[in-house]
Amino acid sequence: MVTRYQRALPYLALSMIILAGCSRGAFARTTEAACWEQATTGDGAAAAKRTLTTRDLVRLRDIGSVYPLPGAPMFTVSPDGKEIAFQVRQADPDHNRYCIGIFISSVHSPGLAREIDHGGDLLLDRSDQLGRANLAVGTPRTITPKWAPDGTWLAFLKRVDGITQVWRAQADGSGSRPLTDSSADIDDFAIGKDGTTLVYVYRPDIMRARTDIETEGNTGFHYDERFFPSASSTPFPRSSSTKRYDALDLRTNHTMVATQPQIAELSDTVPQEYAAAPRALGGRPVWRIVPNTGFPARSRLAIENAAGSIMECSAAACLGEQSVMWRSPDLQRIYFIRREGWAASITVVYVWEPGSDRTRPIYRTTDLLYDCVASRDESICVIEGSVQPRRIVKFTENFKDATILFDPNPGFASLATGRIERLKWTNSFGLKVFGDLVYPTHYNRAKRYPLVITQYTSRGFLRGGTGDEVPIQALANGGFAVLSLQRPSPLPLARGAHDAYQVDRMLLRDLRDRRSVLSAIESAVERLVRRGIVDKRRVGISGLSDGSSTVQFAALNSNIFAAGSVSGCCWEPNQEVVLGQAIGNHFKRSGWPRLSDSSNRIWDRLSISKNARRVRFPLLMQMADEEYLMALQSFTALKEAGKPVDLFVFPHEHHFKWQASHRQAVYDRNVAWFEFWLKAKIPVSGPFAVEAKRWEAMKLADRSGPG
């Protein structure tokens, strides 16, 4: 039975699982490792490569969150600089669970890793949103192991039996155990500098608010901004800044209220005009100065020197966004990463020597780099490429050479993958756009292929598009070409805006952002058709969230697509009704029409329910139960108009689907959907045989209807 939270995996005190180097590519099989499955088999250098399947993508081992957040590094370096620690997780769709472990790997003996803790539930990212507390969007949280000062043990967050505590594991793998026994989920923690104290923070007010809401239900809930009707018929707790900080004495196991100096170890204070960088190193933080005026704000790189004053970098490369920053062990060099080139498609590593305004680029790549730290004269980073899942790599001082320290998926190279071509073009608004064309694995120049569009990012590993729902390389193995789109930035279309709400209003006024994205896609498809790669009659489009908005707009304003698939859909006049007052007020400030303004011209070009007979292609909707009410107005209108549409609802899901079995099902159904509509492939057996019969009936009805 599917539950909202994963079952806790059995924890074993001693688990020394070795991940072999790139040549072997497998977890050593032990009783303790029964949860882990070898994601791939075979030698990556073998001439004959195995067909990649959707299961291969679901079962990939992952490090860190899908969308990493500042302040939550994916790995940490031991105090002596010799080892790194990180969490690895692997989806198990057969049992709808995750295999989760904390690992340590050597900086000097690449490829080997020992598991020091095993099990627990998948922890999801949570945040306060529009006045409501602790909401999840479905993305896994990055779990950062933190080293004790002497390097003999580590602490980390772990969720078991529905509660998140701080756990401790010995670095040699001899065992682990919970350190805290909090009544509420622990949000964060820090180990004291002397290793004898653990400071942690949690929010007991959320539990109290839930109790109060239960009591309120006895006399009826007052409908207000706490409600998110699509997600729940019960109001959510309100956001609150109330946090409790406790300190645990690790020698006596006695817990007390944390002192201000102890709290400071957990949350460093910086001047108000500065924004803290993702990583503070060497005893002093690297900062970005964020001006208080102007939109969008332009930041500048700065550092605090030994005297406590701020040293700013005025070089051009130090202006704007620096996504990752770290400093050398001798504190003489600051490294930072910028995106440059065509539509910011290139990752560039710069070095700056504080005290000068000179910067120099030392490394350029189309890969993504995360969480770089300095170790001796080297830099250790997490890296992923368009056809290479995430791994941990060590670079020499000037990024001339690299060594793979840990690859959780060393056998991925043994799988057949489609060749990738980086495309660059401009849309009808003159905006620079880039995307990646993934060729069918057995591409033949003499043939034209069906094409599937995925959205709306194309940086890093091309797995399943934003939301990870459309298995790109599995489609390539099935004879599809895939275009992964990096959506053009909307900001150039809203010059002169003084805040984010005005940006939204300017973009919405004539739907210029939707037109811009659709233009980018149509221009790319036309190019691929002219090149003889794509069959113009067999083009599909997919998208989640903002991507689904593009699919919805295309359904009414384009004639080049033959099938579509969405999640997190749809924009309709009743959206405030199903999303609640908090989101409704946000939409009104952004320029969206009120429910009473249903005749607004925006809906003439965007609303499926008002224009169902104009929808030009079959539409698959795979929705989280928290969001499916958003799609019902569109779905019902399409059904009434006799248009091909199918809707599936996944229980206990969020905006991004996180459950392992659901991820597998979404992948497989998207493949089956596009195979049916773009390749006329009808499964005669298996889970989609019944669904395909329903799709056949839809196709016949659509042909015979008034359309």
KETORSE-448071 format. One line per 4 residues: their letters; for each residue x, z, y of C-alpha. Coordinates in steps of 0.2 Angstrom, whole numbers, plus 5000, padded with zeros to 4 digits. Layout:
A = X Z Y; ...
end
This chain:
MVTR = 5000 5000 5000; 5007 4995 5017; 5009 5010 5029; 5013 5011 5047
YQRA = 5030 5019 5043; 5042 5014 5029; 5044 5025 5014; 5060 5036 5015
LPYL = 5073 5029 5003; 5081 5042 4992; 5096 5050 4999; 5111 5053 4988
ALSM = 5125 5065 4994; 5139 5054 4988; 5138 5035 4991; 5154 5025 4992
IILA = 5149 5007 4992; 5162 4994 4996; 5158 4978 5005; 5170 4966 4998
GCSR = 5180 4954 5009; 5174 4936 5014; 5180 4929 4997; 5168 4940 4987
GAFA = 5154 4942 4999; 5144 4956 4990; 5140 4974 4989; 5148 4982 4974
RTTE = 5134 4987 4962; 5132 5005 4960; 5117 5016 4956; 5116 5022 4974
AACW = 5117 5004 4980; 5101 4998 4970; 5092 4996 4986; 5104 4983 4993
EQAT = 5103 4965 4987; 5116 4952 4988; 5109 4941 5001; 5119 4925 4995
TGDG = 5129 4920 4980; 5143 4909 4978; 5159 4904 4987; 5157 4899 5005
AAAA = 5171 4886 5002; 5162 4878 4987; 5159 4860 4989; 5141 4861 4983
KRTL = 5130 4872 4993; 5114 4881 4988; 5098 4877 4997; 5094 4890 5010
TTRD = 5077 4898 5008; 5066 4909 5019; 5071 4923 5008; 5089 4921 5012
LVRL = 5085 4923 5031; 5073 4938 5028; 5086 4946 5017; 5101 4944 5029
RDIG = 5110 4961 5033; 5109 4965 5051; 5119 4976 5063; 5111 4982 5079
SVYP = 5094 4977 5087; 5088 4960 5087; 5088 4961 5106; 5102 4974 5110
LPGA = 5099 4985 5125; 5113 4992 5137; 5119 5010 5133; 5116 5008 5114
PMFT = 5132 5001 5106; 5131 4993 5089; 5147 5002 5083; 5159 5015 5089
VSPD = 5178 5017 5087; 5185 5033 5079; 5196 5045 5090; 5212 5038 5082
GKEI = 5207 5020 5085; 5209 5016 5066; 5191 5014 5061; 5174 5009 5067
AFQV = 5156 5015 5062; 5140 5006 5062; 5123 5005 5054; 5118 4990 5042
RQAD = 5100 4987 5037; 5092 4974 5025; 5074 4969 5023; 5066 4971 5006
PDHN = 5050 4960 5007; 5046 4964 4989; 5043 4982 4992; 5040 4981 5011
RYCI = 5054 4992 5015; 5072 4992 5023; 5088 4997 5015; 5098 5006 5028
GIFI = 5116 5013 5028; 5129 5020 5039; 5146 5012 5036; 5164 5014 5041
SSVH = 5176 5000 5041; 5195 5000 5045; 5202 4991 5060; 5218 4987 5051
SPGL = 5211 4982 5033; 5197 4970 5037; 5183 4967 5025; 5181 4984 5017
AREI = 5168 4996 5021; 5162 5012 5014; 5144 5019 5015; 5143 5037 5021
DHGG = 5124 5039 5022; 5110 5029 5014; 5091 5029 5017; 5078 5033 5030
DLLL = 5065 5024 5039; 5067 5009 5051; 5068 5016 5069; 5059 5005 5082
DRSD = 5063 5004 5100; 5051 5013 5111; 5048 5015 5129; 5035 5020 5142
QLGR = 5025 5005 5148; 5013 5004 5163; 5010 5022 5163; 5008 5024 5144
ANLA = 5021 5034 5134; 5032 5029 5119; 5025 5012 5115; 5034 5001 5102
VGTP = 5036 4982 5103; 5042 4981 5085; 5061 4978 5088; 5072 4989 5077
RTIT = 5082 5001 5087; 5101 5001 5088; 5108 5016 5079; 5124 5022 5086
PKWA = 5135 5033 5075; 5145 5045 5086; 5161 5052 5081; 5166 5071 5081
PDGT = 5182 5073 5092; 5193 5076 5076; 5186 5061 5068; 5181 5070 5051
WLAF = 5162 5067 5053; 5149 5057 5063; 5132 5061 5069; 5117 5048 5071
LKRV = 5099 5047 5072; 5089 5046 5056; 5070 5045 5053; 5064 5053 5037
DGIT = 5046 5058 5033; 5040 5052 5050; 5051 5062 5061; 5068 5057 5069
QVWR = 5082 5070 5068; 5101 5070 5071; 5110 5069 5055; 5129 5072 5051
AQAD = 5139 5063 5038; 5157 5066 5033; 5169 5051 5037; 5176 5051 5019
GSGS = 5159 5048 5012; 5157 5065 5003; 5140 5069 5010; 5127 5070 5024
RPLT = 5113 5081 5029; 5102 5084 5044; 5108 5094 5059; 5092 5097 5068
DSSA = 5075 5103 5064; 5065 5097 5079; 5046 5097 5079; 5047 5081 5090
DIDD = 5057 5065 5088; 5074 5066 5095; 5078 5053 5108; 5096 5055 5110
FAIG = 5111 5067 5108; 5129 5070 5112; 5143 5079 5103; 5152 5092 5114
KDGT = 5170 5088 5119; 5176 5102 5108; 5165 5097 5093; 5156 5114 5091
TLVY = 5140 5109 5101; 5127 5096 5099; 5116 5093 5114; 5100 5083 5111
VYRP = 5084 5078 5120; 5066 5076 5115; 5049 5075 5123; 5037 5089 5116
DIMR = 5025 5084 5130; 5020 5068 5120; 5015 5079 5105; 5005 5090 5116
ARTD = 4996 5075 5124; 4991 5069 5108; 4983 5085 5103; 4974 5086 5120
IETE = 4968 5068 5117; 4961 5073 5100; 4952 5088 5109; 4945 5076 5122
GNTG = 4938 5065 5109; 4925 5079 5105; 4916 5076 5121; 4921 5057 5123
FHYD = 4936 5048 5129; 4935 5044 5148; 4940 5025 5149; 4954 5023 5160
ERFF = 4972 5016 5161; 4977 5025 5146; 4968 5013 5135; 4975 4998 5127
PSAS = 4959 4991 5118; 4968 4978 5108; 4980 4991 5100; 4968 5006 5098
STPF = 4951 5013 5102; 4960 5030 5106; 4969 5032 5123; 4988 5033 5123
PRSS = 4997 5048 5131; 5002 5046 5149; 5020 5043 5153; 5029 5059 5158
STKR = 5047 5062 5164; 5047 5079 5156; 5061 5080 5144; 5068 5095 5135
YDAL = 5087 5097 5132; 5093 5109 5118; 5110 5114 5112; 5114 5117 5094
DLRT = 5130 5128 5090; 5137 5120 5075; 5147 5135 5070; 5132 5147 5070
NHTM = 5117 5135 5068; 5109 5143 5083; 5099 5133 5095; 5097 5137 5114
VATQ = 5091 5128 5130; 5105 5117 5135; 5115 5121 5151; 5117 5109 5165
PQIA = 5135 5105 5161; 5130 5102 5143; 5116 5091 5149; 5129 5081 5159
ELSD = 5138 5077 5143; 5122 5068 5137; 5117 5059 5154; 5131 5056 5166
TVPQ = 5126 5056 5184; 5132 5042 5195; 5129 5038 5214; 5112 5032 5218
EYAA = 5118 5015 5224; 5127 5012 5208; 5120 5006 5192; 5129 5012 5176
APRA = 5137 4999 5165; 5133 4998 5147; 5149 5007 5141; 5159 5020 5150
LGGR = 5177 5021 5144; 5193 5030 5148; 5185 5045 5155; 5178 5036 5170
PVWR = 5163 5024 5170; 5164 5005 5174; 5150 5002 5187; 5140 4988 5194
IVPN = 5135 4990 5212; 5117 4985 5215; 5112 4982 5233; 5096 4990 5239
TGFP = 5090 4974 5248; 5087 4956 5242; 5078 4949 5228; 5084 4946 5215
ARSR = 5098 4959 5218; 5115 4953 5216; 5127 4966 5208; 5146 4968 5211
LAIE = 5158 4975 5199; 5166 4992 5204; 5176 5006 5196; 5180 5024 5200
NAAG = 5198 5027 5202; 5208 5043 5198; 5204 5050 5215; 5186 5048 5213
SIME = 5183 5034 5225; 5175 5017 5221; 5186 5002 5220; 5176 4986 5222
CSAA = 5180 4968 5216; 5175 4955 5229; 5180 4940 5218; 5167 4927 5215
ACLG = 5167 4931 5197; 5162 4949 5200; 5146 4945 5209; 5130 4943 5199
EQSV = 5127 4948 5182; 5140 4955 5170; 5132 4957 5153; 5146 4967 5145
MWRS = 5161 4977 5153; 5175 4987 5145; 5193 4992 5150; 5210 4992 5142
PDLQ = 5216 5009 5135; 5229 5010 5149; 5215 5008 5162; 5224 4994 5171
RIYF = 5212 4980 5166; 5194 4978 5166; 5186 4965 5155; 5169 4958 5158
IRRE = 5157 4944 5152; 5148 4931 5162; 5137 4916 5158; 5142 4900 5166
GWAA = 5141 4881 5164; 5126 4871 5162; 5111 4882 5163; 5122 4897 5160
SITV = 5125 4891 5142; 5143 4896 5141; 5150 4914 5137; 5166 4918 5148
VYVW = 5177 4933 5146; 5186 4938 5162; 5199 4950 5166; 5201 4960 5183
EPGS = 5215 4971 5188; 5208 4985 5199; 5216 4985 5216; 5216 4966 5217
DRTR = 5203 4953 5220; 5210 4942 5207; 5200 4938 5191; 5205 4925 5178
PIYR = 5195 4918 5163; 5203 4921 5146; 5190 4915 5134; 5175 4903 5133
TTDL = 5163 4900 5119; 5145 4896 5116; 5144 4911 5104; 5136 4927 5110
LYDC = 5148 4943 5112; 5141 4961 5112; 5148 4978 5114; 5166 4974 5116
VASR = 5178 4989 5117; 5197 4990 5119; 5207 4997 5104; 5226 4997 5108
DESI = 5230 4980 5114; 5215 4972 5106; 5197 4970 5109; 5183 4973 5096
CVIE = 5167 4964 5098; 5151 4960 5089; 5149 4941 5089; 5136 4928 5083
GSVQ = 5136 4909 5083; 5122 4896 5081; 5125 4895 5063; 5134 4912 5060
PRRI = 5125 4928 5059; 5131 4943 5068; 5148 4951 5063; 5162 4962 5070
VKFT = 5178 4954 5076; 5194 4960 5083; 5203 4949 5096; 5221 4949 5102
ENFK = 5224 4955 5120; 5221 4938 5128; 5208 4933 5116; 5220 4920 5108
DATI = 5216 4925 5090; 5203 4934 5081; 5201 4943 5064; 5185 4947 5056
LFDP = 5184 4966 5053; 5167 4966 5045; 5155 4952 5040; 5139 4959 5032
NPGF = 5134 4942 5026; 5150 4934 5020; 5141 4923 5007; 5131 4915 5021
ASLA = 5143 4900 5021; 5138 4896 5003; 5121 4890 5009; 5117 4873 5015
TGRI = 5114 4873 5034; 5109 4859 5046; 5122 4852 5058; 5119 4858 5076
ERLK = 5121 4848 5092; 5120 4856 5109; 5109 4846 5120; 5109 4846 5139
WTNS = 5096 4838 5150; 5086 4841 5166; 5067 4842 5167; 5055 4835 5180
FGLK = 5058 4849 5192; 5077 4845 5192; 5081 4861 5182; 5096 4861 5170
VFGD = 5090 4864 5152; 5099 4866 5136; 5094 4868 5118; 5101 4865 5100
LVYP = 5096 4851 5089; 5097 4857 5071; 5098 4841 5059; 5090 4841 5042
THYN = 5103 4846 5029; 5103 4829 5021; 5101 4819 5037; 5100 4800 5035
RAKR = 5102 4789 5051; 5090 4776 5044; 5076 4789 5043; 5065 4797 5057
YPLV = 5061 4815 5054; 5047 4827 5058; 5052 4839 5072; 5047 4857 5075
ITQY = 5050 4865 5092; 5056 4884 5093; 5056 4894 5108; 5061 4902 5120
TSRG = 5080 4907 5118; 5094 4897 5110; 5109 4908 5112; 5117 4916 5097
FLRG = 5112 4914 5079; 5098 4902 5077; 5087 4912 5064; 5069 4911 5069
GTGD = 5066 4908 5087; 5061 4923 5099; 5051 4935 5088; 5060 4927 5072
EVPI = 5044 4919 5065; 5050 4901 5062; 5064 4900 5049; 5075 4886 5058
QALA = 5087 4883 5044; 5074 4884 5030; 5065 4870 5039; 5081 4860 5041
NGGF = 5083 4862 5022; 5065 4856 5020; 5068 4839 5029; 5064 4844 5046
AVLS = 5073 4842 5062; 5072 4858 5073; 5074 4859 5092; 5078 4877 5098
LQRP = 5074 4878 5116; 5082 4889 5129; 5068 4889 5142; 5073 4885 5160
SPLP = 5074 4900 5172; 5058 4901 5183; 5068 4909 5198; 5073 4892 5206
LARG = 5054 4888 5207; 5050 4904 5217; 5064 4904 5230; 5060 4915 5245
AHDA = 5050 4928 5234; 5054 4946 5239; 5049 4954 5223; 5044 4951 5205
YQVD = 5025 4950 5209; 5028 4937 5222; 5038 4927 5209; 5023 4928 5197
RMLL = 5011 4923 5210; 5021 4908 5216; 5024 4902 5198; 5005 4904 5194
RDLR = 4998 4896 5209; 5000 4878 5202; 5006 4883 5185; 5023 4877 5189
DRRS = 5032 4887 5177; 5021 4882 5163; 5023 4864 5169; 5042 4866 5170
VLSA = 5044 4872 5152; 5033 4859 5145; 5042 4846 5155; 5058 4852 5147
IESA = 5051 4850 5130; 5043 4833 5132; 5059 4826 5140; 5070 4832 5125
VERL = 5057 4825 5112; 5057 4808 5121; 5076 4808 5120; 5076 4812 5102
VRRG = 5063 4798 5099; 5073 4786 5108; 5089 4790 5098; 5079 4786 5082
IVDK = 5080 4804 5075; 5062 4810 5077; 5046 4802 5072; 5035 4804 5088
RRVG = 5019 4805 5077; 5026 4821 5068; 5031 4834 5081; 5026 4852 5080
ISGL = 5028 4866 5092; 5029 4885 5090; 5031 4901 5100; 5028 4919 5102
SDGS = 5023 4928 5118; 5030 4917 5132; 5032 4903 5119; 5014 4905 5114
STVQ = 5009 4902 5132; 5019 4885 5132; 5010 4880 5116; 4993 4885 5123
FAAL = 4997 4875 5139; 5003 4860 5128; 4987 4860 5118; 4977 4855 5134
NSNI = 4990 4846 5144; 5001 4836 5132; 4998 4822 5119; 5014 4822 5110
FAAG = 5011 4836 5097; 5003 4835 5080; 5003 4854 5075; 5006 4871 5083
SVSG = 5009 4889 5078; 5008 4904 5089; 5009 4923 5089; 5005 4935 5104
CCWE = 4992 4922 5110; 4982 4919 5121; 4978 4918 5140; 4959 4919 5143
PNQE = 4947 4925 5156; 4943 4941 5145; 4961 4946 5144; 4959 4962 5155
VVLG = 4945 4967 5143; 4955 4967 5128; 4972 4973 5136; 4965 4987 5147
QAIG = 4965 4992 5165; 4984 4995 5166; 4989 4978 5161; 4974 4971 5170
NHFK = 4980 4979 5187; 4997 4972 5183; 4990 4954 5181; 4980 4955 5197
RSGW = 4995 4959 5207; 5003 4944 5199; 4990 4933 5204; 4979 4931 5189
PRLS = 4960 4929 5192; 4948 4943 5189; 4935 4942 5175; 4922 4939 5188
DSSN = 4933 4924 5194; 4931 4914 5178; 4928 4898 5187; 4946 4899 5194
RIWD = 4955 4883 5193; 4969 4891 5182; 4957 4892 5168; 4953 4874 5169
RLSI = 4971 4870 5164; 4975 4885 5153; 4960 4892 5145; 4957 4886 5127
SKNA = 4939 4894 5126; 4934 4884 5142; 4942 4868 5135; 4941 4869 5116
RRVR = 4936 4851 5114; 4951 4845 5123; 4963 4854 5112; 4974 4841 5104
FPLL = 4982 4848 5088; 4979 4860 5074; 4984 4878 5078; 4990 4892 5067
MQMA = 4988 4910 5074; 4998 4924 5065; 4994 4940 5075; 4998 4958 5075
DEEY = 4983 4969 5073; 4988 4977 5090; 4986 4960 5098; 4973 4949 5088
LMAL = 4959 4953 5100; 4968 4943 5113; 4966 4928 5102; 4948 4929 5097
QSFT = 4941 4921 5112; 4952 4905 5109; 4949 4906 5091; 4931 4907 5091
ALKE = 4929 4893 5104; 4940 4882 5093; 4930 4886 5078; 4914 4882 5087
AGKP = 4921 4865 5093; 4926 4860 5075; 4945 4861 5079; 4957 4865 5065
VDLF = 4962 4883 5068; 4967 4897 5056; 4970 4916 5061; 4979 4929 5051
VFPH = 4980 4947 5056; 4995 4959 5051; 4991 4977 5049; 5001 4991 5058
EHHF = 5011 4978 5068; 5017 4977 5086; 5022 4962 5097; 5037 4958 5086
KWQA = 5033 4960 5068; 5044 4972 5059; 5038 4975 5042; 5048 4966 5029
SHRQ = 5034 4958 5019; 5025 4952 5034; 5041 4944 5040; 5042 4935 5024
AVYD = 5024 4930 5024; 5025 4923 5042; 5040 4913 5038; 5033 4905 5023
RNVA = 5016 4901 5031; 5024 4893 5046; 5034 4882 5034; 5018 4878 5024
WFEF = 5008 4874 5040; 5021 4862 5047; 5023 4854 5030; 5005 4851 5028
WLKA = 5002 4844 5046; 5018 4835 5048; 5023 4829 5031; 5006 4829 5022
KIPV = 5013 4840 5009; 4999 4850 4999; 5005 4864 4988; 4996 4863 4971
SGPF = 5000 4881 4966; 5007 4897 4974; 5000 4908 4988; 4997 4893 5000
AVEA = 4987 4882 4988; 4971 4890 4993; 4975 4890 5011; 4980 4872 5010
KRWE = 4962 4868 5004; 4955 4876 5019; 4967 4866 5030; 4961 4850 5021
AMKL = 4943 4854 5025; 4948 4857 5043; 4957 4840 5044; 4942 4831 5037
ADRS = 4929 4840 5048; 4940 4836 5064; 4941 4818 5059; 4922 4817 5057
GPG = 4917 4828 5072; 4914 4823 5090; 4932 4829 5095
end
